[in-house]
């Protein structure tokens, strides 16, 4: 029963993050590439694993978040 409660809590948290993300007008573009489209998802903590390097002066995450 505890496991089910934890799963429900995880789903509720993810649903809230998703609603916030949609409200911020996330609009991925196919031609922008994976890095630029996935960076906002990683920055919001919506991915289970770190896809883009986020530490150090050569941060891929910051590079893609700041790309125009």
N, C-alpha and C positions, 0 to 999 in steps of 0.2 A: 504494500500500500504506500509506503514511504517513497519507493521508486516512482510510482505513478504520480504522486504529488510533485516530486522533483521534475519529472518530465513535463507536467502541466505548467509548472512555473517557468521552465525553460521556453516552452511554446508561447506563453503569455509575454515574456520578456522579448522574445524575437518578434512577435506580432507588433508590439509597441514600437520597437526599433524600426520595423518595416513601415509602419504608418508614418513615423517621423520622417523617414527617408523619402517616402513618396511626397509628403507635404513640402519637402525642400526641393521638389521638382527634379529629382534624379532622372536624367534622360540619356541613357547610354547611346552612343553612336557606333555603328558597326565599323565605320572607317577610322575611328579613333584608336582602335586596337585594344587588346585585353588589358594591358597595364593601366591605361587611362580610365577604362571603364570599371576596373576592379578596385582601384585605389580608394574611391570614396566608401566602398563597402568595407574594406579593411580598416579604414580610419574610424568608422563607426563601430567596429568590433563585431561585425556581422559574419565574419568568416571564422571557421574553427581553427584554422592554421594561418600563420603569417605567410602570405604569398609573395609579397614584395618586401625586400630588405628595408627595415625601418630605422635602423640604428646607424650612427656614424655620419661622417660628412658626405658620403656618397649614397644617401638614402634614396632608394628607388621610389619609396612611397611619396616622399616630398617632391621628388622630380615630377611624378605623374599628377599629384594634386595641384601643382603649380603650372602644369602645362596648359597652353591655351588651345 
